[in-house]
Amino acid sequence: MSSRGYSEYMDRFAAPFGLTRRPNLFQGIRLSAYAAVIVSSIVVLGIAAHFGTIFLPNLHFDMVVFALIVPTVTLVILFIVMLRSQPRIDIFALFILAALWLSLGAYATDFIGHVECFALGNQRTPTKNGGSTSARGYCYELKVIEAFSWANFAILTLAFIVLLMLIIRVLAHGRQTIWRESISELPWFGQYGQPGQPIYAAGYAYGGQPYYQAQPNYGYGGYAPNIHMAPPGQSMLVQPHPGGPPTITPIPNGPMMPPSSYAA
């Protein structure tokens, strides 16, 4: 079966469950968010490097060094996780980076947030080796660091929340190994994964009673062709085959054992 035919078959199979497949949607959104953070980090790193050349090591040491460390760490971590990562690695990296940018944003706000740059006029700020630079230009550059710091914090925090929601959603469907899988296999909301990804099998609701998906009617007199629904008391095991149609095997749901049987 061709890849197009396989895709159409899987789409028809997933239709009764309200699922759609848009390959790499999560991966595209994830990379776009990381690209925005990388661009902001490069801007902050460039300004901080300029400050380092005119102030270090004697002036504004703490602010300049911290403004150098945060974007550098961000760029290193993001380039690594963009090449290869797992959900557990991404969630930890996002938490650490969001905390770093929160700290830098708060530090920059405390350092320059109360200053009105336009009011500085032609004032000068001392630099190393007895030099000086425009106080207003220095103020504006610090404001840029402050703005991009808060922007990166917002993007990373939102990415952390969305990633956590996606992981919880997948875990709720019984896919307990998602923490160790590739981050590219994590499906977006309303998706069922990439081609070759197994459909989540039917399970038990709270109380040990099996639950079933409603069977939609596709017109007068019957259902759409090539749609396999699990009969009562059974689950459907779907095993995709790239060279042919998937193998669909019904698996009986075993009876729930009473608690007393575990003690024996």
C-alpha positions as YAML, in Angstrom:
chain: A
units: angstrom
residues:
- id: 1
  name: MET
  ca: [0.00, 0.00, 0.00]
- id: 2
  name: SER
  ca: [1.32, 3.45, -0.88]
- id: 3
  name: SER
  ca: [1.95, 6.05, 1.81]
- id: 4
  name: ARG
  ca: [-1.02, 8.06, 0.54]
- id: 5
  name: GLY
  ca: [-3.29, 5.02, 0.68]
- id: 6
  name: TYR
  ca: [-2.04, 4.20, 4.16]
- id: 7
  name: SER
  ca: [-2.72, 7.75, 5.32]
- id: 8
  name: GLU
  ca: [-6.25, 7.65, 3.93]
- id: 9
  name: TYR
  ca: [-6.89, 4.29, 5.59]
- id: 10
  name: MET
  ca: [-5.69, 5.54, 9.00]
- id: 11
  name: ASP
  ca: [-7.75, 8.72, 8.64]
- id: 12
  name: ARG
  ca: [-10.90, 6.66, 8.00]
- id: 13
  name: PHE
  ca: [-10.08, 4.43, 10.95]
- id: 14
  name: ALA
  ca: [-9.60, 7.38, 13.33]
- id: 15
  name: ALA
  ca: [-12.64, 9.35, 12.15]
- id: 16
  name: PRO
  ca: [-15.14, 7.69, 14.55]
- id: 17
  name: PHE
  ca: [-12.94, 8.65, 17.48]
- id: 18
  name: GLY
  ca: [-12.91, 12.36, 16.59]
- id: 19
  name: LEU
  ca: [-9.17, 12.28, 15.80]
- id: 20
  name: THR
  ca: [-7.26, 13.82, 12.92]
- id: 21
  name: ARG
  ca: [-3.68, 13.45, 11.79]
- id: 22
  name: ARG
  ca: [-1.54, 16.44, 10.85]
- id: 23
  name: PRO
  ca: [2.06, 15.19, 10.70]
- id: 24
  name: ASN
  ca: [4.68, 17.16, 12.66]
- id: 25
  name: LEU
  ca: [2.25, 19.84, 13.87]
- id: 26
  name: PHE
  ca: [3.59, 19.74, 17.42]
- id: 27
  name: GLN
  ca: [7.17, 19.61, 16.18]
- id: 28
  name: GLY
  ca: [6.60, 22.66, 13.99]
- id: 29
  name: ILE
  ca: [5.05, 24.68, 16.82]
- id: 30
  name: ARG
  ca: [7.81, 23.60, 19.19]
- id: 31
  name: LEU
  ca: [10.59, 24.60, 16.80]
- id: 32
  name: SER
  ca: [8.91, 27.94, 16.07]
- id: 33
  name: ALA
  ca: [8.74, 28.77, 19.79]
- id: 34
  name: TYR
  ca: [12.37, 27.77, 20.30]
- id: 35
  name: ALA
  ca: [13.43, 29.82, 17.27]
- id: 36
  name: ALA
  ca: [11.77, 32.91, 18.76]
- id: 37
  name: VAL
  ca: [13.61, 32.36, 22.04]
- id: 38
  name: ILE
  ca: [16.90, 31.86, 20.19]
- id: 39
  name: VAL
  ca: [16.50, 35.15, 18.29]
- id: 40
  name: SER
  ca: [15.71, 37.03, 21.51]
- id: 41
  name: SER
  ca: [18.65, 35.38, 23.26]
- id: 42
  name: ILE
  ca: [21.03, 36.41, 20.49]
- id: 43
  name: VAL
  ca: [19.87, 40.03, 20.81]
- id: 44
  name: VAL
  ca: [20.39, 40.00, 24.59]
- id: 45
  name: LEU
  ca: [23.76, 38.29, 24.23]
- id: 46
  name: GLY
  ca: [24.93, 40.88, 21.69]
- id: 47
  name: ILE
  ca: [23.99, 43.80, 23.94]
- id: 48
  name: ALA
  ca: [25.56, 42.13, 26.98]
- id: 49
  name: ALA
  ca: [28.75, 41.47, 25.03]
- id: 50
  name: HIS
  ca: [28.89, 45.16, 24.10]
- id: 51
  name: PHE
  ca: [28.50, 46.06, 27.77]
- id: 52
  name: GLY
  ca: [31.29, 43.65, 28.61]
- id: 53
  name: THR
  ca: [33.71, 45.44, 26.29]
- id: 54
  name: ILE
  ca: [33.06, 48.87, 27.82]
- id: 55
  name: PHE
  ca: [32.37, 48.07, 31.49]
- id: 56
  name: LEU
  ca: [34.07, 44.85, 32.62]
- id: 57
  name: PRO
  ca: [35.74, 44.02, 34.87]
- id: 58
  name: ASN
  ca: [35.23, 46.99, 37.19]
- id: 59
  name: LEU
  ca: [31.79, 48.45, 36.35]
- id: 60
  name: HIS
  ca: [28.33, 46.84, 36.51]
- id: 61
  name: PHE
  ca: [29.96, 43.44, 36.90]
- id: 62
  name: ASP
  ca: [26.98, 41.49, 38.27]
- id: 63
  name: MET
  ca: [24.46, 42.75, 35.73]
- id: 64
  name: VAL
  ca: [26.71, 42.30, 32.71]
- id: 65
  name: VAL
  ca: [27.93, 38.82, 33.66]
- id: 66
  name: PHE
  ca: [24.43, 37.58, 34.42]
- id: 67
  name: ALA
  ca: [23.18, 39.02, 31.11]
- id: 68
  name: LEU
  ca: [25.95, 37.06, 29.38]
- id: 69
  name: ILE
  ca: [25.33, 33.77, 31.17]
- id: 70
  name: VAL
  ca: [21.56, 33.47, 30.70]
- id: 71
  name: PRO
  ca: [21.40, 33.75, 26.88]
- id: 72
  name: THR
  ca: [24.53, 31.63, 26.48]
- id: 73
  name: VAL
  ca: [23.05, 28.80, 28.54]
- id: 74
  name: THR
  ca: [19.77, 29.18, 26.65]
- id: 75
  name: LEU
  ca: [21.39, 28.88, 23.24]
- id: 76
  name: VAL
  ca: [23.41, 25.81, 24.24]
- id: 77
  name: ILE
  ca: [20.42, 23.98, 25.75]
- id: 78
  name: LEU
  ca: [18.01, 24.81, 22.94]
- id: 79
  name: PHE
  ca: [20.41, 23.77, 20.19]
- id: 80
  name: ILE
  ca: [20.89, 20.43, 21.97]
- id: 81
  name: VAL
  ca: [17.19, 19.68, 22.53]
- id: 82
  name: MET
  ca: [16.30, 20.77, 18.99]
- id: 83
  name: LEU
  ca: [18.59, 18.06, 17.61]
- id: 84
  name: ARG
  ca: [17.30, 15.21, 19.79]
- id: 85
  name: SER
  ca: [15.24, 15.19, 22.94]
- id: 86
  name: GLN
  ca: [12.59, 13.45, 25.03]
- id: 87
  name: PRO
  ca: [9.56, 14.94, 26.77]
- id: 88
  name: ARG
  ca: [11.18, 14.56, 30.19]
- id: 89
  name: ILE
  ca: [14.29, 16.41, 28.96]
- id: 90
  name: ASP
  ca: [12.28, 19.18, 27.32]
- id: 91
  name: ILE
  ca: [10.08, 19.73, 30.38]
- id: 92
  name: PHE
  ca: [13.14, 20.03, 32.64]
- id: 93
  name: ALA
  ca: [14.97, 22.33, 30.20]
- id: 94
  name: LEU
  ca: [11.95, 24.62, 29.85]
- id: 95
  name: PHE
  ca: [11.59, 24.90, 33.62]
- id: 96
  name: ILE
  ca: [15.26, 25.82, 34.10]
- id: 97
  name: LEU
  ca: [15.32, 28.33, 31.24]
- id: 98
  name: ALA
  ca: [12.07, 29.99, 32.31]
- id: 99
  name: ALA
  ca: [13.51, 30.43, 35.82]
- id: 100
  name: LEU
  ca: [16.70, 31.97, 34.41]
- id: 101
  name: TRP
  ca: [14.86, 34.47, 32.22]
- id: 102
  name: LEU
  ca: [12.52, 35.34, 35.07]
- id: 103
  name: SER
  ca: [15.56, 36.14, 37.20]
- id: 104
  name: LEU
  ca: [17.17, 38.24, 34.47]
- id: 105
  name: GLY
  ca: [13.94, 40.11, 33.77]
- id: 106
  name: ALA
  ca: [13.44, 40.87, 37.46]
- id: 107
  name: TYR
  ca: [17.08, 41.94, 37.82]
- id: 108
  name: ALA
  ca: [16.91, 44.26, 34.79]
- id: 109
  name: THR
  ca: [13.61, 45.74, 36.01]
- id: 110
  name: ASP
  ca: [15.12, 46.47, 39.41]
- id: 111
  name: PHE
  ca: [18.28, 47.85, 37.80]
- id: 112
  name: ILE
  ca: [16.78, 50.20, 35.20]
- id: 113
  name: GLY
  ca: [12.99, 49.81, 35.27]
- id: 114
  name: HIS
  ca: [12.35, 52.99, 37.24]
- id: 115
  name: VAL
  ca: [14.52, 55.19, 34.98]
- id: 116
  name: GLU
  ca: [13.01, 57.31, 32.17]
- id: 117
  name: CYS
  ca: [15.63, 57.13, 29.42]
- id: 118
  name: PHE
  ca: [14.50, 60.21, 27.47]
- id: 119
  name: ALA
  ca: [14.98, 62.37, 30.58]
- id: 120
  name: LEU
  ca: [18.71, 61.60, 30.68]
- id: 121
  name: GLY
  ca: [19.41, 63.97, 27.80]
- id: 122
  name: ASN
  ca: [23.11, 64.30, 27.04]
- id: 123
  name: GLN
  ca: [24.34, 62.78, 30.29]
- id: 124
  name: ARG
  ca: [27.32, 60.43, 30.18]
- id: 125
  name: THR
  ca: [27.95, 57.13, 31.98]
- id: 126
  name: PRO
  ca: [31.51, 56.21, 33.02]
- id: 127
  name: THR
  ca: [33.17, 53.24, 31.31]
- id: 128
  name: LYS
  ca: [36.41, 51.41, 31.96]
- id: 129
  name: ASN
  ca: [39.79, 53.09, 31.42]
- id: 130
  name: GLY
  ca: [38.34, 56.52, 32.22]
- id: 131
  name: GLY
  ca: [36.03, 56.65, 29.21]
- id: 132
  name: SER
  ca: [32.32, 57.39, 29.00]
- id: 133
  name: THR
  ca: [29.27, 56.53, 26.93]
- id: 134
  name: SER
  ca: [25.83, 58.03, 26.39]
- id: 135
  name: ALA
  ca: [23.67, 57.46, 29.46]
- id: 136
  name: ARG
  ca: [20.51, 57.54, 27.36]
- id: 137
  name: GLY
  ca: [21.85, 54.95, 24.90]
- id: 138
  name: TYR
  ca: [22.97, 52.74, 27.78]
- id: 139
  name: CYS
  ca: [19.52, 53.06, 29.34]
- id: 140
  name: TYR
  ca: [17.74, 52.11, 26.11]
- id: 141
  name: GLU
  ca: [19.93, 49.04, 25.69]
- id: 142
  name: LEU
  ca: [19.12, 47.91, 29.22]
- id: 143
  name: LYS
  ca: [15.42, 48.40, 28.44]
- id: 144
  name: VAL
  ca: [15.85, 46.08, 25.45]
- id: 145
  name: ILE
  ca: [17.39, 43.42, 27.70]
- id: 146
  name: GLU
  ca: [14.51, 43.86, 30.12]
- id: 147
  name: ALA
  ca: [11.86, 43.52, 27.38]
- id: 148
  name: PHE
  ca: [13.38, 40.46, 25.73]
- id: 149
  name: SER
  ca: [13.92, 38.81, 29.11]
- id: 150
  name: TRP
  ca: [10.23, 39.04, 29.95]
- id: 151
  name: ALA
  ca: [9.28, 37.93, 26.43]
- id: 152
  name: ASN
  ca: [11.47, 34.83, 26.68]
- id: 153
  name: PHE
  ca: [10.06, 34.06, 30.11]
- id: 154
  name: ALA
  ca: [6.51, 34.25, 28.73]
- id: 155
  name: ILE
  ca: [7.28, 32.01, 25.73]
- id: 156
  name: LEU
  ca: [9.12, 29.40, 27.81]
- id: 157
  name: THR
  ca: [6.42, 29.35, 30.48]
- id: 158
  name: LEU
  ca: [3.68, 28.89, 27.89]
- id: 159
  name: ALA
  ca: [5.70, 26.14, 26.19]
- id: 160
  name: PHE
  ca: [6.17, 24.41, 29.56]
- id: 161
  name: ILE
  ca: [2.43, 24.48, 30.29]
- id: 162
  name: VAL
  ca: [1.44, 23.23, 26.82]
- id: 163
  name: LEU
  ca: [4.03, 20.44, 26.88]
- id: 164
  name: LEU
  ca: [2.88, 19.34, 30.32]
- id: 165
  name: MET
  ca: [-0.75, 19.29, 29.14]
- id: 166
  name: LEU
  ca: [0.15, 17.17, 26.11]
- id: 167
  name: ILE
  ca: [2.11, 14.70, 28.25]
- id: 168
  name: ILE
  ca: [-0.73, 14.38, 30.76]
- id: 169
  name: ARG
  ca: [-3.18, 13.86, 27.90]
- id: 170
  name: VAL
  ca: [-1.07, 11.04, 26.43]
- id: 171
  name: LEU
  ca: [-0.56, 9.43, 29.85]
- id: 172
  name: ALA
  ca: [-4.33, 9.48, 30.39]
- id: 173
  name: HIS
  ca: [-4.70, 7.34, 27.25]
- id: 174
  name: GLY
  ca: [-2.42, 4.69, 28.76]
- id: 175
  name: ARG
  ca: [0.82, 5.48, 26.92]
- id: 176
  name: GLN
  ca: [3.06, 5.35, 29.97]
- id: 177
  name: THR
  ca: [6.35, 5.29, 28.02]
- id: 178
  name: ILE
  ca: [5.89, 8.76, 26.54]
- id: 179
  name: TRP
  ca: [8.46, 10.24, 28.95]
- id: 180
  name: ARG
  ca: [11.21, 8.14, 27.31]
- id: 181
  name: GLU
  ca: [10.06, 8.43, 23.70]
- id: 182
  name: SER
  ca: [11.28, 10.91, 21.14]
- id: 183
  name: ILE
  ca: [9.76, 14.37, 21.52]
- id: 184
  name: SER
  ca: [8.74, 14.28, 17.84]
- id: 185
  name: GLU
  ca: [6.30, 11.41, 18.57]
- id: 186
  name: LEU
  ca: [4.23, 13.50, 20.97]
- id: 187
  name: PRO
  ca: [0.87, 14.19, 19.27]
- id: 188
  name: TRP
  ca: [-0.81, 17.59, 19.26]
- id: 189
  name: PHE
  ca: [-4.32, 18.12, 20.60]
- id: 190
  name: GLY
  ca: [-6.80, 16.05, 18.56]
- id: 191
  name: GLN
  ca: [-4.10, 13.99, 16.85]
- id: 192
  name: TYR
  ca: [-3.19, 10.35, 17.18]
- id: 193
  name: GLY
  ca: [0.52, 10.50, 16.35]
- id: 194
  name: GLN
  ca: [2.65, 9.96, 13.26]
- id: 195
  name: PRO
  ca: [2.16, 7.19, 10.67]
- id: 196
  name: GLY
  ca: [3.10, 3.89, 12.32]
- id: 197
  name: GLN
  ca: [2.03, 5.09, 15.76]
- id: 198
  name: PRO
  ca: [-0.40, 2.63, 17.42]
- id: 199
  name: ILE
  ca: [-3.87, 3.86, 18.20]
- id: 200
  name: TYR
  ca: [-4.59, 3.93, 21.91]
- id: 201
  name: ALA
  ca: [-6.44, 0.72, 22.78]
- id: 202
  name: ALA
  ca: [-9.80, 0.77, 24.51]
- id: 203
  name: GLY
  ca: [-9.61, 0.41, 28.27]
- id: 204
  name: TYR
  ca: [-11.64, 0.50, 31.42]
- id: 205
  name: ALA
  ca: [-13.36, 3.45, 32.98]
- id: 206
  name: TYR
  ca: [-13.40, 4.08, 36.69]
- id: 207
  name: GLY
  ca: [-15.04, 1.24, 38.57]
- id: 208
  name: GLY
  ca: [-13.69, -1.48, 36.27]
- id: 209
  name: GLN
  ca: [-16.44, -1.22, 33.64]
- id: 210
  name: PRO
  ca: [-15.39, -1.13, 29.97]
- id: 211
  name: TYR
  ca: [-16.31, 1.94, 28.01]
- id: 212
  name: TYR
  ca: [-16.95, 2.20, 24.28]
- id: 213
  name: GLN
  ca: [-16.84, 4.88, 21.67]
- id: 214
  name: ALA
  ca: [-20.13, 5.86, 20.05]
- id: 215
  name: GLN
  ca: [-20.55, 4.50, 16.53]
- id: 216
  name: PRO
  ca: [-21.42, 7.39, 14.21]
- id: 217
  name: ASN
  ca: [-23.93, 6.87, 11.42]
- id: 218
  name: TYR
  ca: [-22.61, 7.89, 8.02]
- id: 219
  name: GLY
  ca: [-25.94, 7.97, 6.22]
- id: 220
  name: TYR
  ca: [-29.08, 6.00, 5.76]
- id: 221
  name: GLY
  ca: [-28.60, 2.27, 6.03]
- id: 222
  name: GLY
  ca: [-25.13, 1.76, 7.47]
- id: 223
  name: TYR
  ca: [-21.62, 2.87, 8.31]
- id: 224
  name: ALA
  ca: [-18.68, 4.03, 6.30]
- id: 225
  name: PRO
  ca: [-16.55, 1.25, 4.75]
- id: 226
  name: ASN
  ca: [-13.21, 0.09, 6.16]
- id: 227
  name: ILE
  ca: [-13.98, 1.32, 9.67]
- id: 228
  name: HIS
  ca: [-13.43, -1.34, 12.30]
- id: 229
  name: MET
  ca: [-15.17, -0.93, 15.63]
- id: 230
  name: ALA
  ca: [-14.31, -2.98, 18.69]
- id: 231
  name: PRO
  ca: [-17.20, -5.34, 19.61]
- id: 232
  name: PRO
  ca: [-18.44, -5.35, 23.21]
- id: 233
  name: GLY
  ca: [-15.96, -6.97, 25.55]
- id: 234
  name: GLN
  ca: [-13.00, -6.62, 23.17]
- id: 235
  name: SER
  ca: [-10.26, -4.16, 22.22]
- id: 236
  name: MET
  ca: [-8.73, -3.63, 18.80]
- id: 237
  name: LEU
  ca: [-4.95, -4.08, 18.38]
- id: 238
  name: VAL
  ca: [-3.73, -2.20, 15.28]
- id: 239
  name: GLN
  ca: [-0.32, -3.20, 13.90]
- id: 240
  name: PRO
  ca: [0.68, -0.95, 10.96]
- id: 241
  name: HIS
  ca: [2.64, -2.47, 8.08]
- id: 242
  name: PRO
  ca: [4.40, -0.01, 5.71]
- id: 243
  name: GLY
  ca: [4.15, -2.50, 2.82]
- id: 244
  name: GLY
  ca: [0.47, -3.32, 3.19]
- id: 245
  name: PRO
  ca: [-2.71, -2.75, 5.14]
- id: 246
  name: PRO
  ca: [-2.57, -2.77, 8.94]
- id: 247
  name: THR
  ca: [-3.26, -5.97, 10.83]
- id: 248
  name: ILE
  ca: [-6.27, -5.56, 13.12]
- id: 249
  name: THR
  ca: [-6.60, -8.16, 15.86]
- id: 250
  name: PRO
  ca: [-9.51, -8.26, 18.34]
- id: 251
  name: ILE
  ca: [-8.38, -8.91, 21.93]
- id: 252
  name: PRO
  ca: [-10.91, -10.03, 24.53]
- id: 253
  name: ASN
  ca: [-11.03, -7.90, 27.65]
- id: 254
  name: GLY
  ca: [-10.41, -10.22, 30.58]
- id: 255
  name: PRO
  ca: [-12.75, -10.14, 33.58]
- id: 256
  name: MET
  ca: [-11.77, -7.93, 36.49]
- id: 257
  name: MET
  ca: [-10.35, -10.04, 39.34]
- id: 258
  name: PRO
  ca: [-11.80, -9.44, 42.81]
- id: 259
  name: PRO
  ca: [-9.44, -7.95, 45.40]
- id: 260
  name: SER
  ca: [-9.43, -11.21, 47.37]
- id: 261
  name: SER
  ca: [-7.75, -13.05, 44.48]
- id: 262
  name: TYR
  ca: [-4.65, -10.82, 44.71]
- id: 263
  name: ALA
  ca: [-4.14, -11.72, 48.35]
- id: 264
  name: ALA
  ca: [-4.00, -15.42, 47.45]
...
